[in-house]
Amino acid sequence: MEVSSQVSTQASFFENLVKVLRKNIREYGMYIALVVIMLFFTLATKGTFISPRNISDLINQMGYIAVIAVGMTLVIVIRHIDLSVGFLAGFLGAIAAILMVTLNVPWYLAIVAVLALGVLAGVLNGFLVATVGIPAFVATLAGWLAYRGALQASLAGTGTIIIPNDTFNAISNGFIPDILPAGHHFLSGVHSLTLLLGLAAIIYFIFSAIRDRKTKQAYHFEVLTNDMFIVELVFISIVIGGITWILAGYNGLSWTAVVVLAVVIIFNFITNQTVLGRHIYAVGGNPEAAALSGINVKRITYLVFIFMGLLTALGGILIASRFRSATPTAGTLLELDAIAAAYVGGVSAAGGVGKVTGSIIGALVMASLVNGMALMGVDQSVQYLVRAAVLALAVIFDVLTRKQAR
């Protein structure tokens, strides 16, 4: 009887697992893809890919793409697109360099000024799209041309501007300090503060997941079964812990990672816990129905493009800091990387579907492909073909899952 009961329990567990995966394939598919890609490159490079130094470099390399991809996700959710972000980021990075190097403006005031200019750029796009009624593709294509010209004009007299400010450059190249001196604790060679932050993140995730589950149950919403909920908690906790341990083995958490995490936390809260977030998805799902229900569609469009401009400015700061300079080619094709990351991360081309966390996973997938293939010595032309195939598969996957939902 005990053997029969054990077999029945195992069968029920796997049935629940398959059911959950099928029902949430859009959400879980990208996580599975990321794990498969990372395992493949770890084996193909004999462990070099998963080394602490490479993972740290990978996060720093994808930081500015991830930040801009968050804004792009929101723009696509409301059924628009922004092609201007690449050269806008490059132009605003150049403005930061000019302010600090040429005009001797303190680095923190330069950052504030650049973020304000990003907001103004978002207001301009919102005005053209929401008020004037120009299609976002055309309006932002005009921005792409204008900011490309502005970037080249701003650096015409000086060419590349080298940024000597160590504090500013540390934003994309520095790491958070440790709380214990190196070699003076039992985890010698490991960044203790990073480990503590990782532990805090795991605890926060578990408690927030339990709280959200209880809230849903109180309102009689559907939730995962107990065994699947435990599997989800364990899996994500292991992922967070694993990444934390890898990063702690090098220099710890970089400031770029801190910026990306802050952006994710803020915008994940906005989209999931506020009325504004619900209105954004309502507009994306059906703008006409949203307007009839009393939602100010124009206001939502303005706000989303303002978010996009703000995050693009932040991305421009990260680019200038990362390369310690401003160049006339900064931001080239960055808009395509951000769009690709958003789609790979699960945003729907039809609008109304997409998560901020998904855009980060999408950025990690694309960055992992580039980084892994570079470590393997794959020709750049082949790299573009592989990235194109991954993007096409993501969109095909979106179309097929929407058809099945109907």
Secondary structure, 3 states (H helix, E strand, C coil): CHHHHHHHHHHHHHHHHHHHHHHCHHHHHHHHHHHHHHHHHHHHCCCCCCCHHHHHHHHHHHHHHHHHHHHHHHHHHCCCCCCCHHHHHHHHHHHHHHHHHHCCCCHHHHHHHHHHHHHHHHHHHHHHHHHCCCCHHHHHHHHHHHHHHHHHHHCCCCCCEECCCHHHHHHHHCECCCCCCCCCCCCCCCCHHHHHHHHHHHHHHHHHHHHHHHHHHHCCCCCCCHHHHHHHHHHHHHHHHHHHHHHHCCCCCEHHHHHHHHHHHHHHHHHHHCHHHHHHHHHHHCHHHHHHCCCCHHHHHHHHHHHHHHHHHHHHHHHHHHCCEECCCCCCCHHHHHHHHHHHCCCCCCCCCCCHHHHHHHHHHHHHHHHHHHHHCCCHHHHHHHHHHHHHHHHHHHHHHHHHHC
